[in-house]
């Protein structure tokens, strides 16, 4: 049978919704689901390797590539620029590699406009539940928590632009829903262009 093209799975959520836990679980079950290597202007952290963790660029080179249309999406975060190389992403998808994006809503909008993909928004059961989860994080100080809570309504306002909504009211149930979306999206005819012909006419000689 014909092998399918890669699927771009884009996942967004307010901080504290459980996105990192769910995406890590999905990647553990499905090894073909990988990350693209982004470009950044920030300095490498100890142990990070250029080309494996990020492509590290200076500001001038990043801006040159941005103006040339090199990035499928880009953003400035805390004074540093981050971007997804368009051609490398397209090559991964053409080779049948599924690509996961754990990204903010602005980046998701850019990716939809430039590359399409399946877009999933994870929702907390309520804003009160989100507040309780963030307050329960011992690693975050109050200023960080308040900023994330302040950002949540604006992020939630972007949810109507997504293909799927998944409420993380129970981690196992939310994972089952996310898994179902991922598996079902891989069955779309657009990602399996040679399948019907292979069924009707047999594999190419």
N, C-alpha and C positions, 0 to 999 in steps of 0.2 A: 504494500500500500504506500501511497505517496506520503512523505513526511510533511508536517504542517509548518507554516510560518510561525515566528515568535509572537507572543502576546505581550503588550505593554500594559502592566497593571499598576495603576496610580492610586495610592491610598492617602487620604487626608483625614485629619481629626484634630480637635482641640487637644492641647497638652493635658494629660491625665485621663484620656479615654481608653488607654490600653493598646495603642497602636503598635508600639515596639514589641510588646509581648506577642501579639497576634501575628505580626509579620515575621518574627523570628520562628514562630511555630510553623508557619506556612513554608518558609524556606527550608526548615529542617525536614519536612515531609516531602518536599518537591525540590530535589537538587538542581533541576533544570532552571529553576527560578533564580536568576542572579541579579546583581546590581551593575549598572554602568559605572565606570570610573569617571568622576566629575573632575573638572578643573577648578582650582582655587588660587586666590592671591595670598592666602594666609601662609605663615611659615609652617613647615612640617613639625609635628609633635614627635617626641621621642618614640622610636620604633616604627614610625610611618615611612613607607617607601614610595618614592616617586614612580608613578605608573601602576602601582598596585592599590594604594589607598586613595591617592589623588594624583592628578597631574598638577604639579606646583608651577605657577606662572607668576611673573612680576606683573604689576598693575598695567604697564604699557602694553605688554603682550596680550593680556586678557582683553583690554579694551580694543586692541587691533582685531582680535578674533571676533569679538562681539559685533563690531561694525561690519565685518565681512560675512556675517550670518552663520558663523561657525557653531553657535549654540542653539539647541532646540528650546532651551529655557535657561534663564540666568536670574540671579538675585544678588543684592547686597545685604549681608547680614552682619551686624556688629562691626561695620567698617571693612569687612572682607567680601570679595566677590566670589560667587560660586556659579558654575555653569555646566550643563550637560552637552557634550559634543554630539552634534546632530548626526554626522556620518557614522561614527562609531556605533551609535544607537541603532541606526538604520541597518548597519551590517550585522549586528547581533540578531535583530529581528528577522532579517532575510535568511540567516543561517539556522533559524528555528529555535533560537535561544529566547526564552521568556525573560522579561526584565521587570523588576519591581521598583517602584518609586515610592518612597516614604518622604512626602514633600509638603510644603505649605500651599495654601489655596492659590496664591499668585503664580507659583511655579506650575501648579496643575493646570491653570487656565492657559498658560503659554504652551504647555505640552499638548493640550487638546487642540489648540489652534494649529500647531505645527506638525504634530505626529499622530493625533487621534488617540486610540487606546481605550481601555476600560477604566472608568473612574469610580472609585468607591469612597463614600464618606462614612466614617465611623462616628456614631453619636453616643454621648453618655445618656443614661436613663433620665437625667434631669440636670439642670444647672446646680441644684443643691447637692446632688450626688458627685458632680464634678468638683465642686468646692471641697467636699469632704475628702475626696481622693487626693487632691493637691495638698490639703492641709496635713494629710497623713504621711506625706513624703518627708522624711527626716533630713533628706539631702538638700532641700530647697529652702532658701531664706524667705522671709515674708515679702520682700520687695519683688522677688521673682514670682512668687505665688500670685501676688496681686496683679502683676503685669499679665500673667497668663490668664487669670480670670477676666481681666478687662478685655483681653483679645478674643475670648471665646464667643461672645455674641456676634461679632463681626465675621468670625470664621463660620459659625453656624448659618449665618445669612447667605453664605455661598453654597450651602448644601443643595438647593434646587438645581444647580448646574451639573450635578453628578448623576451617574447612571444607576447607582445602587446606594441605599441607605442601610446600615447595619447598626442596631442598637446593642452596645456592649453592656447588657444588664446581667449577663452570666457569661463567664469567659469561655466555657466549653461550647455553649450554644452559639455565641458570637463567632467562634472559630469555625463551627460547622457551616454557618451561613457564608463566611468568607471563603471557605474551601469550596463550597458549592458554586459560588460565583466564579471562582478561578477555573474550576473544571468545566463548567458550562460554557464559559467564554471561549475556551480553547476549541470548542466544537463548532464554532461559527464557520459557515461556508467560505467566508472571505479569507480565513486563515488556513483553509484546506483546499486550495485551488485545483489540485490535481487528483483529489480523492474520487470524485464522481467518475471522471474519465478512466481512472484505474479500475474502478468497479465494473464499468460497462465494457471497456475494451481490453482490460488486463494490463499488467505492467509493461512498460516499454522494453523492447528487446535490448 
